[in-house]
Amino acid sequence: LLPWLVGAWAAGVLVLSLRLLGGWVCIQWLARHETRPVAESWAEPLARLKKRLNLARAVRLLESARVQVPLAIGWIRPVILLPITALTGLPADQLEAILAHELAHVRRYDYLVNLAQSVIETLLFYHPAAWWISGRIRAEREHCCDDWAVELCGDRLIYTRALASLEEQRSS
């Protein structure tokens, strides 16, 4: 029975590895196609937020027609992708709160942590506890970045309204 179990495990790892590779290819494609730098007026708020987070690395800020929610991607050369609707439909203070959240992901190296977590999920795909723990870790990462965003923007209500506005834009 052991050869069959090992074969099934290897097949599962292969399928999930291909899924992981496909996700990486999609993310790279998103960062390179139908994107453009945001208006120069956002350079100063971005620099101010980076300074408050003690983030010395360069972070590119791009607007994308393909994403529906803001994304922080990359570890070596991080990029924040903003939906075009966020740039046109959110007040400046709300957009700044969203940027603070995404910069918190960059500051915490969440892209690298997510990669390691995905590799562990791939190897332990057969165990429900691995998936449950992984889901909890993802949720806690988001909560930590939410906390940083609220601390940086100074008003919980601004951040809450920004999230609600993004969801309204996304669903419409």
Helices and strands as residue ranges (DSSP letters): H 2-32, E 35-37, G 40-42, H 43-52, E 60-64, E 71-73, E 79-83, H 84-89, H 92-107, H 110-123, H 128-153, H 156-171
